[in-house]
């Protein structure tokens, strides 16, 4: 038995065990990604109604204000609710990097979210090492570095952390990355925290590579966070079919990131067909949080967030005509 075959078998057994354990963990830690019975998920969805979903705010949408110290991470839930009328928040660890094990800080942050009726959805993790590093010791250190954020997510009442899967794997070589991600996913299960992978540059933005990793780990708590826009471009245009890529990622999704850049005079996103994407999301049986992540330059951060929210709200329950 090869190392990869051995890993795949261990991952399968681990995933089966995790699946049995997760069935009792409640709606906040569901197997929706692997058990949903939606319509056929395709990048060319059939006409029909776009389903219901909740809206959250990715903290990166306000990164300019945060880096400029015009906004503090502790006030993020309040701003999400009072300025934007948004009920869920997605944190970025860069804005409280030294607080992962600061119980007083996390308790304060959770109380502020609770006081404003805001759900802590997930934490996006950056800068904690390459989970696909060629050296086993480096991969192991990256796993250990990420564990503290699993702990923080659990303390905040989140359901997931978003990880970067690293730069040293491909669709035909996922064994090292799968080994590390499996270890982290196992730790996540113990704390009722999903570990999810965004298409976030490098191999992760290649759906073939990312889905090969998901398959190799084979753990229902290890899934995807499809981002509408983070796919490779050439000459200013997407180099792959982003709608097909999102459709392939959605059956494994434990979150959705509504990336937006610019808007036309009808309020539509100029680069991406949001209606088509949200019908893909619906067909996958997903009804959880869809996180606003505005990254444009044409509007200020607040205006971009509001424009994205308005667009998403207009699509909820609407008819997609194809």
Order of alpha helices (4+ residues) and beta strands (2+ residues): alpha-alpha-beta-beta-alpha-alpha-beta-alpha-beta-alpha-beta-alpha-beta-alpha-beta-beta-beta-alpha-beta-alpha-beta-alpha-beta
